[in-house]
């Protein structure tokens, strides 16, 4: 077995190229068969994914979509985020993500089509 072949890697959703005035509010529409502890980490010009650049939240379990708001309290501009679902989660799905900066500017992504 190749020790460099992953296995300990974490799955995450990443978005670089941001320029959002902090603090930022992330709104995720998510669900999972089994949820758990999740987090968002971020990078600014001043610091890259440091110990204080983590916001923990609960990824809800259940069949219904839930909107979960997560505060990223950094006052610097946020340039890059990583959304890390719960380790071992079953059926964790993301419908959409919205990031809204302190000045009202934001970005959003929708991953699933309406049926």
Backbone as a chain_set.jsonl record, in Angstrom:
{"seq": "XXXXXXXXXXXXXXXXXXXXXXXXXXXXXXXXXXXXXXXXXXXXXXXXXXXXXXXXXXXXXXXXXXXXXXXXXXXXXXXXXXXXXXXXXXXXXXXXXXXXXXXXXXXXXXXXXXX", "coords": {"N": [[0.844, -1.19, 0.0], [0.54, 2.194, -0.845], [1.82, 4.78, 1.064], [1.396, 7.416, 0.434], [-1.006, 7.584, -0.781], [-3.457, 8.842, -0.093], [-6.47, 8.367, 1.808], [-6.467, 9.43, 4.368], [-7.313, 11.851, 3.717], [-9.408, 14.743, 3.765], [-12.684, 15.392, 2.615], [-13.853, 18.226, 0.893], [-15.579, 21.266, -0.036], [-14.426, 23.795, -2.043], [-13.746, 27.265, -2.642], [-11.976, 29.561, -4.306], [-10.571, 32.807, -5.122], [-12.226, 34.76, -4.119], [-13.408, 37.945, -2.821], [-14.429, 39.154, -0.416], [-15.758, 41.401, 1.905], [-15.098, 41.155, 5.302], [-16.906, 40.887, 8.437], [-18.229, 37.721, 7.188], [-21.234, 36.093, 6.183], [-22.22, 32.829, 5.786], [-24.61, 30.961, 4.077], [-25.984, 27.892, 3.914], [-27.785, 25.449, 2.122], [-28.595, 22.408, 3.041], [-28.499, 18.814, 3.608], [-28.569, 15.505, 5.1], [-28.286, 11.946, 5.466], [-27.094, 10.9, 7.775], [-25.856, 13.303, 9.861], [-23.691, 15.653, 11.443], [-20.792, 17.103, 13.077], [-19.469, 19.833, 11.376], [-17.448, 22.131, 9.393], [-16.315, 25.419, 8.393], [-13.541, 26.77, 6.859], [-11.19, 29.435, 6.236], [-9.285, 31.779, 4.196], [-7.348, 34.735, 4.291], [-5.668, 37.743, 3.112], [-3.951, 38.275, 5.141], [-3.68, 35.942, 6.666], [-3.545, 32.373, 6.34], [-5.842, 29.946, 6.543], [-5.675, 29.688, 9.347], [-5.599, 28.856, 12.91], [-7.599, 30.391, 14.105], [-9.347, 30.731, 12.063], [-11.672, 29.192, 11.601], [-14.943, 28.047, 11.532], [-17.229, 26.296, 13.248], [-20.068, 24.136, 12.752], [-23.297, 22.494, 12.919], [-24.151, 19.893, 10.786], [-27.178, 19.144, 9.56], [-29.231, 16.214, 10.04], [-31.622, 14.365, 8.155], [-34.486, 14.168, 5.938], [-35.379, 16.527, 4.814], [-34.486, 19.649, 3.249], [-32.376, 21.987, 4.833], [-31.746, 25.287, 5.871], [-28.76, 26.593, 6.865], [-27.051, 28.922, 8.733], [-23.855, 30.338, 8.955], [-21.499, 32.142, 10.703], [-18.635, 33.864, 9.68], [-16.334, 35.314, 11.341], [-14.126, 36.969, 10.775], [-12.592, 40.098, 10.269], [-11.142, 40.912, 8.14], [-10.719, 40.886, 4.514], [-12.155, 38.102, 2.972], [-10.761, 35.597, 1.058], [-10.805, 32.969, 0.195], [-12.552, 29.981, 0.739], [-13.235, 26.92, 2.512], [-15.488, 24.362, 2.778], [-16.22, 21.923, 4.998], [-17.655, 18.891, 5.252], [-19.254, 16.703, 7.724], [-17.105, 14.256, 9.147], [-17.336, 10.979, 8.063], [-20.024, 11.234, 7.478], [-23.171, 10.244, 6.124], [-24.693, 10.366, 3.02], [-24.498, 13.178, 2.74], [-25.49, 16.177, 1.347], [-25.341, 19.066, -0.703], [-27.361, 21.699, -1.575], [-27.258, 24.451, -2.143], [-25.062, 27.312, -1.797], [-24.433, 30.348, -0.234], [-22.508, 33.235, 0.103], [-22.161, 36.12, 1.946], [-20.884, 39.291, 2.231], [-19.822, 41.836, 4.647], [-20.407, 44.292, 3.522], [-22.585, 43.798, 2.0], [-22.154, 42.723, -0.509], [-21.898, 39.71, -2.421], [-21.639, 36.167, -3.213], [-23.056, 33.331, -4.843], [-23.975, 29.86, -5.22], [-25.665, 27.29, -6.865], [-26.319, 23.895, -6.752], [-28.003, 21.758, -7.347], [-30.595, 20.962, -9.603], [-33.891, 22.349, -9.801], [-36.771, 20.354, -9.383]], "CA": [[0.0, 0.0, 0.0], [1.297, 3.429, -0.965], [1.464, 5.684, 2.164], [1.036, 8.729, -0.099], [-2.228, 7.408, -1.573], [-4.68, 9.349, 0.534], [-7.061, 7.611, 2.897], [-6.667, 10.35, 5.488], [-7.714, 13.139, 3.154], [-10.762, 15.201, 4.048], [-13.468, 15.897, 1.494], [-14.353, 19.574, 1.141], [-15.955, 22.125, -1.154], [-13.571, 24.975, -1.955], [-13.944, 28.367, -3.586], [-10.929, 30.578, -4.247], [-10.875, 33.964, -5.96], [-13.224, 35.624, -3.489], [-12.957, 39.249, -2.334], [-15.603, 39.526, 0.379], [-15.466, 42.151, 3.123], [-15.51, 40.469, 6.521], [-17.259, 39.473, 8.552], [-19.041, 37.124, 6.137], [-22.229, 35.103, 6.592], [-22.435, 31.748, 4.823], [-25.889, 30.28, 4.202], [-25.933, 26.628, 3.185], [-28.988, 24.596, 2.11], [-27.954, 21.105, 3.119], [-29.165, 17.724, 4.314], [-27.775, 14.278, 5.15], [-28.907, 10.815, 6.155], [-26.507, 11.1, 9.103], [-25.102, 14.548, 9.854], [-22.645, 15.728, 12.46], [-20.002, 18.333, 13.19], [-18.861, 20.278, 10.132], [-16.776, 23.409, 9.594], [-15.862, 26.247, 7.278], [-12.267, 27.429, 7.11], [-10.996, 30.472, 5.228], [-7.989, 32.432, 4.031], [-7.306, 36.17, 3.992], [-4.299, 38.147, 2.747], [-3.157, 38.324, 6.366], [-3.475, 34.619, 7.267], [-4.086, 31.277, 5.538], [-6.44, 28.8, 7.22], [-5.115, 29.633, 10.696], [-6.405, 28.253, 13.98], [-8.759, 31.245, 14.357], [-10.119, 30.857, 10.832], [-12.525, 28.004, 11.541], [-16.277, 28.215, 12.109], [-17.874, 24.983, 13.349], [-21.526, 24.129, 12.73], [-23.901, 21.167, 12.838], [-24.751, 19.513, 9.508], [-28.391, 18.461, 10.018], [-29.669, 14.937, 9.465], [-33.046, 14.343, 7.839], [-34.834, 14.152, 4.512], [-35.722, 17.881, 4.37], [-33.424, 20.641, 3.123], [-32.321, 22.952, 5.922], [-30.853, 26.436, 5.686], [-27.881, 26.75, 8.016], [-26.227, 30.137, 8.627], [-22.591, 30.223, 9.67], [-20.771, 33.409, 10.727], [-17.183, 33.861, 9.546], [-16.198, 36.606, 12.016], [-12.903, 37.682, 10.4], [-12.882, 41.448, 9.764], [-10.373, 41.095, 6.906], [-11.368, 40.35, 3.316], [-12.034, 36.66, 2.82], [-10.361, 35.316, -0.312], [-10.895, 31.544, -0.127], [-13.23, 29.203, 1.785], [-13.386, 25.472, 2.403], [-16.608, 23.834, 3.563], [-15.836, 20.552, 5.308], [-18.78, 18.158, 5.831], [-18.878, 15.844, 8.853], [-16.351, 13.043, 8.866], [-18.179, 9.791, 8.155], [-21.435, 11.522, 7.195], [-23.784, 9.449, 5.068], [-25.672, 11.099, 2.214], [-24.407, 14.634, 2.896], [-25.75, 16.801, 0.058], [-25.436, 20.527, -0.678], [-28.191, 22.249, -2.646], [-26.755, 25.775, -2.518], [-24.198, 28.037, -0.87], [-24.38, 31.801, -0.436], [-21.589, 33.97, 0.966], [-22.542, 37.534, 1.919], [-19.936, 40.103, 2.983], [-20.331, 42.894, 5.522], [-20.889, 45.405, 2.702], [-23.749, 43.345, 1.235], [-21.738, 42.008, -1.717], [-21.83, 38.28, -2.168], [-21.619, 35.188, -4.289], [-23.864, 32.154, -4.509], [-23.887, 28.733, -6.13], [-26.721, 26.288, -6.729], [-25.746, 22.662, -7.26], [-29.028, 20.817, -7.785], [-31.683, 21.568, -10.36], [-35.262, 22.203, -9.287], [-37.481, 19.242, -10.054]], "C": [[0.882, 1.244, 0.0], [0.901, 4.394, 0.157], [1.078, 7.078, 1.692], [-0.311, 8.704, -0.815], [-3.495, 7.804, -0.831], [-5.157, 8.486, 1.671], [-7.348, 8.484, 4.099], [-7.104, 11.724, 5.0], [-9.15, 13.462, 3.51], [-11.412, 15.697, 2.761], [-13.921, 17.312, 1.855], [-14.762, 20.224, -0.169], [-15.119, 23.387, -1.0], [-13.976, 26.008, -2.992], [-12.866, 29.401, -3.329], [-11.374, 31.759, -5.107], [-11.95, 34.868, -5.404], [-12.582, 36.958, -3.101], [-14.107, 39.835, -1.527], [-15.187, 40.214, 1.674], [-15.988, 41.396, 4.338], [-16.146, 41.426, 7.497], [-18.243, 39.033, 7.463], [-20.04, 36.166, 6.766], [-22.379, 34.101, 5.457], [-23.797, 31.135, 5.11], [-25.841, 29.058, 3.307], [-27.299, 25.969, 3.26], [-28.466, 23.184, 1.952], [-28.861, 20.087, 3.785], [-28.235, 16.526, 4.308], [-28.604, 13.182, 5.798], [-28.411, 10.819, 7.602], [-25.619, 12.328, 9.021], [-23.982, 14.501, 10.871], [-21.958, 17.071, 12.436], [-19.301, 18.621, 11.87], [-18.157, 21.609, 10.403], [-16.548, 24.126, 8.266], [-14.545, 26.866, 7.713], [-12.052, 28.454, 5.999], [-9.579, 31.031, 5.273], [-8.212, 33.903, 3.733], [-5.896, 36.497, 3.513], [-3.378, 38.058, 3.963], [-2.821, 36.942, 6.922], [-4.159, 33.552, 6.409], [-4.536, 30.117, 6.407], [-5.842, 28.597, 8.616], [-6.091, 29.058, 11.711], [-7.664, 29.076, 14.283], [-9.662, 31.417, 13.149], [-10.928, 29.586, 10.58], [-13.849, 28.347, 12.212], [-16.955, 26.849, 12.073], [-19.389, 25.146, 13.301], [-22.017, 22.686, 12.653], [-24.537, 20.976, 11.469], [-25.976, 18.678, 9.866], [-28.647, 17.137, 9.3], [-31.17, 15.018, 9.212], [-33.272, 14.46, 6.352], [-35.106, 15.552, 3.953], [-34.481, 18.758, 4.249], [-33.51, 21.602, 4.294], [-31.364, 24.076, 5.556], [-30.066, 26.62, 6.978], [-27.015, 27.98, 7.772], [-25.005, 29.971, 9.514], [-21.865, 31.562, 9.561], [-19.273, 33.159, 10.614], [-16.734, 35.232, 10.065], [-14.957, 37.421, 11.669], [-13.26, 39.052, 9.823], [-12.09, 41.774, 8.498], [-11.151, 40.538, 5.719], [-11.097, 38.856, 3.199], [-11.842, 36.351, 1.341], [-10.659, 33.89, -0.754], [-11.597, 30.843, 1.033], [-13.168, 27.716, 1.454], [-14.513, 25.059, 3.326], [-16.35, 22.348, 3.739], [-17.017, 19.844, 5.965], [-18.316, 17.255, 6.972], [-18.102, 14.615, 8.385], [-17.283, 11.841, 9.042], [-19.656, 10.036, 7.904], [-21.92, 10.634, 6.053], [-24.791, 10.32, 4.343], [-25.656, 12.597, 2.409], [-24.501, 15.285, 1.518], [-25.879, 18.309, 0.265], [-26.279, 20.976, -1.854], [-27.645, 23.591, -3.109], [-25.898, 26.35, -1.397], [-24.276, 29.508, -1.244], [-23.399, 32.378, 0.566], [-21.914, 35.443, 0.823], [-21.584, 38.307, 2.82], [-20.613, 41.198, 3.787], [-20.899, 44.066, 4.737], [-22.083, 45.027, 1.828], [-23.404, 42.61, -0.044], [-21.643, 40.519, -1.405], [-21.731, 37.465, -3.43], [-22.471, 34.014, -3.854], [-23.735, 31.119, -5.611], [-25.023, 27.777, -5.828], [-26.229, 25.034, -7.424], [-26.772, 21.673, -7.802], [-30.111, 21.565, -8.545], [-33.013, 21.377, -9.638], [-35.933, 21.091, -10.067], [-38.938, 19.57, -10.199]], "O": [[1.851, 1.331, 0.754], [-0.26, 4.801, 0.208], [0.496, 7.848, 2.456], [-0.714, 9.71, -1.399], [-4.514, 7.126, -0.956], [-4.352, 7.931, 2.419], [-8.359, 8.301, 4.777], [-7.248, 12.653, 5.795], [-10.007, 12.579, 3.554], [-10.768, 16.338, 1.929], [-14.325, 17.567, 2.989], [-14.358, 19.802, -1.252], [-15.108, 23.988, 0.074], [-14.476, 25.678, -4.067], [-12.836, 30.039, -2.276], [-12.427, 31.713, -5.742], [-12.529, 35.666, -6.141], [-11.357, 37.077, -3.06], [-14.684, 40.86, -1.889], [-14.378, 39.691, 2.441], [-17.165, 41.042, 4.404], [-15.954, 42.638, 7.403], [-18.98, 39.842, 6.898], [-19.737, 35.504, 7.759], [-22.632, 34.475, 4.312], [-24.108, 30.823, 6.26], [-25.677, 29.169, 2.092], [-27.911, 25.926, 4.326], [-27.965, 22.799, 0.896], [-29.849, 20.434, 4.432], [-27.228, 16.52, 3.6], [-29.511, 13.457, 6.583], [-29.207, 10.75, 8.539], [-24.715, 12.381, 8.186], [-23.399, 13.448, 11.128], [-22.455, 18.042, 11.864], [-18.621, 17.757, 11.315], [-18.253, 22.153, 11.503], [-16.583, 23.531, 7.189], [-14.443, 27.421, 8.807], [-12.664, 28.353, 4.936], [-8.807, 30.807, 6.205], [-9.142, 34.272, 3.017], [-5.025, 35.627, 3.506], [-2.182, 37.798, 3.833], [-1.793, 36.777, 7.578], [-5.217, 33.794, 5.828], [-3.707, 29.384, 6.948], [-5.542, 27.471, 9.013], [-7.256, 28.807, 11.404], [-8.686, 28.514, 14.677], [-10.637, 32.166, 13.203], [-10.874, 28.993, 9.503], [-13.873, 28.873, 13.324], [-17.224, 26.31, 10.999], [-19.931, 26.157, 13.748], [-21.246, 21.772, 12.359], [-25.358, 21.786, 11.036], [-25.824, 17.594, 10.428], [-28.325, 16.97, 8.124], [-31.9, 15.663, 9.964], [-32.365, 14.809, 5.597], [-35.067, 15.743, 2.738], [-33.542, 18.636, 5.036], [-34.605, 21.987, 4.703], [-30.295, 23.834, 4.994], [-30.646, 26.783, 8.052], [-26.334, 28.083, 6.751], [-25.097, 29.527, 10.658], [-21.639, 32.061, 8.458], [-18.71, 32.35, 11.351], [-16.75, 36.209, 9.315], [-14.764, 38.492, 12.244], [-14.144, 39.148, 8.972], [-12.336, 42.795, 7.857], [-12.126, 39.807, 5.896], [-9.957, 38.407, 3.313], [-12.627, 36.769, 0.49], [-10.755, 33.624, -1.952], [-11.266, 31.091, 2.192], [-13.063, 27.313, 0.296], [-14.497, 25.37, 4.517], [-16.27, 21.6, 2.764], [-17.357, 20.149, 7.108], [-17.115, 17.064, 7.163], [-18.416, 14.019, 7.354], [-17.944, 11.714, 10.073], [-20.467, 9.131, 8.097], [-21.165, 10.317, 5.133], [-25.646, 10.942, 4.972], [-26.693, 13.242, 2.261], [-23.702, 14.991, 0.63], [-26.443, 18.771, 1.257], [-25.956, 20.675, -3.003], [-27.571, 23.856, -4.309], [-25.986, 25.947, -0.237], [-24.197, 29.869, -2.418], [-23.452, 32.046, 1.751], [-21.944, 35.967, -0.291], [-21.476, 38.028, 4.014], [-21.806, 41.458, 3.636], [-21.783, 44.766, 5.231], [-22.541, 45.829, 1.014], [-24.262, 41.938, -0.617], [-21.347, 40.122, -0.278], [-21.736, 37.984, -4.546], [-22.599, 33.727, -2.663], [-23.433, 31.434, -6.762], [-25.31, 27.49, -4.665], [-25.77, 25.096, -8.564], [-26.434, 20.833, -8.636], [-30.494, 22.673, -8.169], [-33.228, 20.375, -8.956], [-35.688, 20.912, -11.26], [-39.702, 18.766, -10.735]]}, "num_chains": 1, "name": "protein.A"}
